[in-house]
Amino acid sequence: NRGRIITPLKDRFGAQIRTHYPADTDTELAIVDQEAHAPVSVPGGPRLEIPGFMAEVVAEMSQLARQSPHVNQHSGVSVRLSISNYETLAANAVRRALRLHEPEAVPRVSDLAAIVTSTQGKIEIEALEEGREERILQGLVSAAVLAVFRRRVPSEQLGPVVAAFDDSRVVHAGDDLPASAYAELLGQLPALEGPVLALAGSESPGVMASAAEFVLEGLHLTKRLNKDAAGGRATYRGRG
């Protein structure tokens, strides 16, 4: 039951049973960490690592959904949504690692499209137009990325990155690119390396790739870079 009121109990006892949702992202993440069943690494297979900032996006999306006027709050948004989306994000990363024969499976921004799909049907969107549900969910995901980006990435680190795009530079990202493509990008765009390394907290190629996508997407969402997207691919360029 995903609603706040369990009707049979209300009818029988004349009382309401209310569901209490996590009040903050940290609590939500703690529950997800305890309850989620991410794909298990197998000998010879990729090692799964979910960066803190990506896990935080999953929890933040649920928090935002509980405040959204587009979501039926009577039906509610269970923490099970965060658990399911966390598992979906992990599975998407593992699929890519297996496809590209990479040793690490690390979720990226380009994997977040998968949680739009996994969220559909788990919360009740108050939308009459066909196709609007997906747009609302995409908006929640973007808002979650933006909120985490603002918390995690100091704005003073970003000026040189934006300036590096003033020479008509174009950067490609996507869920089909190997981590090595982002290592090459950091070599070509040194200004990006500092913020990415600070966010990643690790020199792991997979985590660095994830952090690179996250910083680029954050710059787009804060209107400092333009973005063209098609399918699982994205192109970032300066706004000049």
C-alpha positions as CSV (number, residue, x, y, z in Angstrom):
1,N,0.0,0.0,0.0
2,R,1.5,3.3,-1.0
3,G,-1.2,5.6,0.5
4,R,-1.3,7.3,3.8
5,I,-4.6,5.7,4.9
6,I,-5.3,2.0,5.1
7,T,-9.0,2.1,4.4
8,P,-10.1,-1.3,5.9
9,L,-8.5,-0.4,9.2
10,K,-10.0,3.0,9.2
11,D,-13.5,1.5,8.5
12,R,-13.2,-1.1,11.2
13,F,-11.6,1.0,14.0
14,G,-12.5,4.5,13.0
15,A,-8.9,5.5,13.1
16,Q,-6.3,6.6,10.6
17,I,-2.9,5.0,10.2
18,R,-0.4,7.5,8.7
19,T,2.8,6.7,7.0
20,H,5.8,8.8,8.1
21,Y,8.3,9.5,5.4
22,P,12.0,10.4,6.0
23,A,12.2,14.0,6.9
24,D,15.6,14.6,5.2
25,T,17.9,13.2,2.6
26,D,20.4,11.8,5.1
27,T,17.7,9.7,6.8
28,E,16.4,8.5,3.4
29,L,19.9,7.5,2.3
30,A,20.4,5.6,5.5
31,I,17.2,3.6,4.8
32,V,18.2,3.0,1.2
33,D,21.7,1.8,2.3
34,Q,20.1,-0.6,4.7
35,E,17.3,-2.0,2.4
36,A,18.6,-1.8,-1.2
37,H,19.8,-4.9,-2.9
38,A,22.2,-3.7,-5.5
39,P,23.7,-6.2,-8.0
40,V,26.4,-8.3,-6.4
41,S,29.9,-8.3,-7.8
42,V,30.9,-11.7,-9.1
43,P,34.5,-13.0,-9.7
44,G,35.7,-11.6,-13.0
45,G,32.8,-9.1,-13.2
46,P,32.8,-5.4,-12.7
47,R,33.0,-3.9,-9.2
48,L,30.0,-1.8,-8.3
49,E,30.7,1.6,-6.7
50,I,27.9,4.2,-6.2
51,P,29.4,7.7,-5.5
52,G,27.7,9.5,-2.7
53,F,26.6,12.4,-4.9
54,M,24.7,10.0,-7.2
55,A,23.0,8.2,-4.2
56,E,22.1,11.6,-2.9
57,V,20.4,12.5,-6.2
58,V,18.1,9.4,-5.8
59,A,17.1,10.4,-2.3
60,E,16.7,14.0,-3.2
61,M,14.3,13.2,-6.0
62,S,12.0,11.4,-3.6
63,Q,12.2,14.3,-1.1
64,L,11.3,16.8,-3.9
65,A,8.4,14.5,-5.1
66,R,6.9,14.8,-1.6
67,Q,6.8,18.6,-2.0
68,S,5.7,18.7,-5.6
69,P,2.2,20.0,-6.5
70,H,2.3,17.7,-9.5
71,V,2.4,14.6,-7.3
72,N,-0.7,13.3,-5.5
73,Q,0.4,13.7,-1.9
74,H,-2.6,11.8,-0.7
75,S,-1.1,8.7,-2.3
76,G,2.3,9.6,-1.0
77,V,5.8,8.9,-2.0
78,S,7.2,5.9,-0.2
79,V,10.9,5.4,0.6
80,R,10.5,2.3,-1.5
81,L,10.7,4.6,-4.5
82,S,14.3,5.6,-3.5
83,I,15.2,2.0,-2.9
84,S,13.9,0.9,-6.3
85,N,15.6,3.8,-8.1
86,Y,18.9,3.1,-6.3
87,E,18.7,-0.5,-7.5
88,T,17.8,0.6,-11.0
89,L,20.7,3.1,-11.2
90,A,23.1,0.4,-10.0
91,A,21.8,-2.1,-12.5
92,N,22.2,0.3,-15.4
93,A,25.8,1.0,-14.5
94,V,26.5,-2.7,-14.3
95,R,25.0,-3.3,-17.7
96,R,27.3,-0.6,-19.2
97,A,30.4,-2.0,-17.5
98,L,29.6,-5.5,-18.9
99,R,28.9,-4.1,-22.3
100,L,32.1,-2.1,-22.4
101,H,34.2,-4.7,-20.5
102,E,35.2,-2.3,-17.8
103,P,36.3,-3.3,-14.3
104,E,34.1,-0.8,-12.6
105,A,30.4,-0.1,-12.7
106,V,29.7,3.4,-11.6
107,P,26.4,5.3,-12.1
108,R,26.5,8.6,-14.0
109,V,24.1,11.4,-14.8
110,S,23.4,9.7,-18.2
111,D,22.0,6.7,-16.3
112,L,19.4,8.8,-14.6
113,A,17.0,8.4,-17.5
114,A,16.5,4.9,-16.2
115,I,15.0,6.1,-12.9
116,V,12.5,8.2,-14.8
117,T,11.2,5.0,-16.3
118,S,11.4,3.1,-13.0
119,T,9.5,5.8,-11.2
120,Q,6.5,5.7,-13.5
121,G,3.7,3.8,-11.9
122,K,5.2,4.1,-8.4
123,I,3.9,7.6,-7.7
124,E,0.7,9.2,-8.8
125,I,1.2,12.2,-11.1
126,E,-1.7,14.7,-11.4
127,A,-1.4,15.3,-15.1
128,L,-4.1,15.1,-17.7
129,E,-2.0,15.6,-20.9
130,E,-0.4,12.5,-22.5
131,G,3.4,12.5,-22.0
132,R,3.3,15.1,-19.3
133,E,4.1,12.5,-16.6
134,E,7.5,11.8,-18.1
135,R,8.3,15.5,-18.3
136,I,7.4,16.1,-14.7
137,L,9.5,13.1,-13.6
138,Q,12.4,14.4,-15.7
139,G,12.0,17.8,-14.1
140,L,12.2,16.2,-10.6
141,V,15.4,14.4,-11.6
142,S,17.0,17.6,-12.9
143,A,15.9,19.5,-9.8
144,A,17.5,16.8,-7.6
145,V,20.8,17.0,-9.6
146,L,20.8,20.8,-9.3
147,A,20.2,20.6,-5.5
148,V,23.0,18.1,-4.9
149,F,25.3,20.0,-7.3
150,R,24.8,23.3,-5.3
151,R,25.5,21.5,-2.1
152,R,28.5,19.5,-3.3
153,V,30.4,21.7,-5.8
154,P,31.7,25.1,-4.6
155,S,30.8,27.8,-7.2
156,E,34.2,29.4,-6.9
157,Q,35.8,26.3,-8.5
158,L,33.7,26.6,-11.7
159,G,34.7,29.9,-13.3
160,P,37.8,28.5,-15.0
161,V,35.7,25.6,-16.3
162,V,33.1,27.9,-17.9
163,A,35.9,30.1,-19.3
164,A,37.4,27.0,-21.0
165,F,34.3,26.7,-23.1
166,D,34.6,30.2,-24.5
167,D,36.7,29.0,-27.4
168,S,33.8,27.1,-29.0
169,R,34.8,23.9,-27.3
170,V,32.3,21.0,-27.4
171,V,32.2,18.1,-24.9
172,H,30.4,14.8,-25.5
173,A,29.0,12.7,-22.7
174,G,26.8,9.6,-22.7
175,D,25.9,6.3,-21.2
176,D,27.7,4.4,-23.9
177,L,31.1,6.1,-23.4
178,P,33.8,4.3,-21.5
179,A,35.5,5.8,-18.5
180,S,38.6,6.3,-20.5
181,A,36.8,8.9,-22.7
182,Y,36.4,11.1,-19.6
183,A,40.0,10.6,-18.7
184,E,40.9,11.9,-22.1
185,L,38.5,14.8,-21.6
186,L,40.2,15.8,-18.3
187,G,43.5,15.8,-20.1
188,Q,42.1,18.1,-22.8
189,L,40.3,20.4,-20.3
190,P,42.5,20.8,-17.3
191,A,40.2,23.4,-15.7
192,L,37.6,20.6,-15.2
193,E,40.0,18.3,-13.3
194,G,40.1,20.2,-10.0
195,P,36.3,20.3,-9.4
196,V,35.9,16.7,-10.7
197,L,38.6,15.3,-8.4
198,A,37.2,17.3,-5.4
199,L,33.8,15.9,-6.0
200,A,34.9,12.3,-6.8
201,G,37.2,12.1,-3.7
202,S,38.9,9.3,-5.6
203,E,41.1,8.8,-8.7
204,S,39.1,5.8,-9.7
205,P,38.5,6.1,-13.5
206,G,34.8,5.2,-13.1
207,V,34.1,7.6,-10.3
208,M,36.0,10.4,-12.1
209,A,33.9,9.8,-15.2
210,S,30.7,10.0,-13.0
211,A,31.9,13.2,-11.4
212,A,32.8,14.7,-14.8
213,E,29.3,14.2,-16.1
214,F,27.9,15.5,-12.8
215,V,29.9,18.8,-13.0
216,L,29.0,19.3,-16.7
217,E,25.3,18.7,-16.0
218,G,25.4,21.0,-13.0
219,L,26.9,23.8,-15.1
220,H,24.1,23.3,-17.6
221,L,21.4,23.3,-15.0
222,T,22.8,26.5,-13.5
223,K,22.7,28.0,-17.0
224,R,26.4,28.3,-17.5
225,L,26.7,25.7,-20.3
226,N,24.3,24.8,-23.1
227,K,23.3,21.2,-23.6
228,D,21.9,19.2,-26.6
229,A,20.6,15.8,-25.7
230,A,19.5,12.9,-27.9
231,G,18.9,9.4,-26.5
232,G,21.6,8.6,-24.0
233,R,24.1,11.1,-25.5
234,A,24.6,14.7,-24.5
235,T,26.7,17.6,-26.0
236,Y,27.8,20.5,-23.8
237,R,29.1,23.8,-25.1
238,G,29.5,27.4,-24.0
239,R,26.7,29.8,-24.0
240,G,28.5,32.5,-25.9
